[in-house]
Amino acid sequence: ESGIMYDYFVKQVCNAENKSFWAGPYSFNVGYCVPTGASTYHITNVTITGGTQDINNSTASSPGKYGNYSSMVCEQAAGETLNISITPSSGTNKYYIWVDWNNDFDFADAGEEIVATTVFTYSYSDTYTIPANQAIGSYRMRIANSWSGNITSGCGHAANGEFEDYTLVVT
């Protein structure tokens, strides 16, 4: 199942007398979780500017669904800033952004939730500074809105909102 960490063990068996000890656990993940939404309130536009490559996504996914736009890439150097704007279909919303800084297929580690607004506003717009010590590489960025209530994780559920994924490349 996608988004779940699996562990496995290995044992070498050459013959009935020659067997190794169990080695492990070794872990693997089969991909990012697919969060869910269930509403007509969704994201209609995401813009990420100020980098060496920007995103302007006005392709709204179906209301209440997950939009995988990870083929859309924004690019910026460590220690530099990005301007992020999110516009909803309607109403006032809370907004969330996570970046999987260690590429472990979750958004649960310290520092991976980079935005969690506490008040409802029509749209979100702010500047974010990429950590100066962040390693060069590609990272999954997940953006969400919630028309009612809080979203508790990047793999969670938005009863009245949507999740969208993008790729952030640190240069």
N, C-alpha and C positions, 0 to 999 in steps of 0.2 A: 504494500500500500504506500502510495506517495506520501512523503513528509514524515515517515516513521524511521527511526534509527534501528537498524537490525544488528545483532551481534552474532558471530559465529566462532567456532573453535575448530582447530585442525589437529589431526593425529596421523602420523606416518605409520603405515603398516607394511613392512617389507615381506614378512611371512609370519607364521604363528608365534615364533620366538622373538622376532625383532620388531618391537613396537616402540614408538617414541611416546613421550609424555604429551598430554594435551597442551597445545599452544593457543594463546588467546586470552581474553576475547579480542577479536578484531571487529571493527564496526564498519558499516556502510549504510548509505541512505540512497533511496531510489528517486529522489527529487524533492522539490518544494511541495508543501501542502497546498491544497486548493481551498482557499477560504470561501465562505458563502455569504451571500446577501439575500434579502427577500423584500424588495420594496421598489417603488417607482422612483425613489430618491437615489440618484446616482451621480457620478462625476461626468461632466460634459466636456471639460477641458483641463489639461495639465500642460503647463509650460515650465521648462527648466532652462534658464538662460545664464549667460555670463561665463560659460565655459568655452573650451575650444571646439566643442560640438554641443549643440543645444537640442531640446525636444519641444515640439509644439503639437500636442495630440488633441485634436478636437473630434476624434472618432470615438463617440460614446459607445460603450458596450451595452448590451441589453440591460434594462433596469434590474438591479438586484443581483447581477451576475458578477463573475470574476473576469477581469480583462487582462490577458497575458500579452503585454506589449513589450516583452523583454528584448525583442529585436530592435526596439527604439533605444538609442544610446545617447547619453550625455557624457561629456568628458571634461575633466578638470584636474589640475595638479593638486597634490596634497598641500594643505595650508592655504589654499585659495577658496574663493566663495562661489556659490551658485545662488541664483534667484529662483525661488520655487513658488508657483502660483497654481491654485486648484479652484475650479469653479464647479458648483453643483448644478443639478437640473432645476432645483428650486429650494426654497426654505432656508433656514439657518441650520448649520451643521457643525459638528466637531470634526477635526482633521488629524490624521495620523500618518507618520512616515517612519519606515524602518529601513535599515541597510544591513544586509548580512555581511558584516565586515570580516568575518573569518571563514566565509563560504562553507559553513557546516549545515546548510539547508534549513536553518531556522532563523527566527528573528528574536530569540529569547536571551541572548547574551548581553552582558553589561555594555551600554553604549550603542546598541543596535536600534533602539527606539529613539529617533532623533527629533521627532515632533509628536506631541500629544496635547492638543489644545484643550483648555478646560472650560471654555465658554462657547456658546453657539454663535456663529457669525455666518453671514451669507457666503463669503469666500475666504480663502486663505492665501496670504502672500507674505513671504519673508525671505531673508538671506540666511544661508547655511554655510558654515566654514567646514571644509573637509579637514579632519584631523591632520596636523602637520606630520605626524609619524606614520600615517597610513601607508601600507605597502602598495606599490604599483600593481594594478590588476583590475579585473572586472568583478563587479559586485551586484547582486540583485537588490533593487530598491522596490519596496512595496509601499503604495500610497492608498489611503482609505478615507472614506467619509462616513459619518453617522448622523442621520437626521434626528435620531432619538437614542439616548443612552450612550454608554461608553463601549469602546472596543477594547478588550482586555489583552489581546495578543495579535501578532501578525498572522497567525494561523487560525484566527477566531471566526466569529460570525458577526455580521452587521445586520441586525434585524431590519434596519431602515437605512441601508447604505450599500457601498460597493468597495471592492478592492481592485487595484490595478498594479501590475508589475512592470518595471523598466530596468535597464542596465545602466549602472554608473561605472565609468572607467576612470580610475585614478592614474594619472600620468606622472 
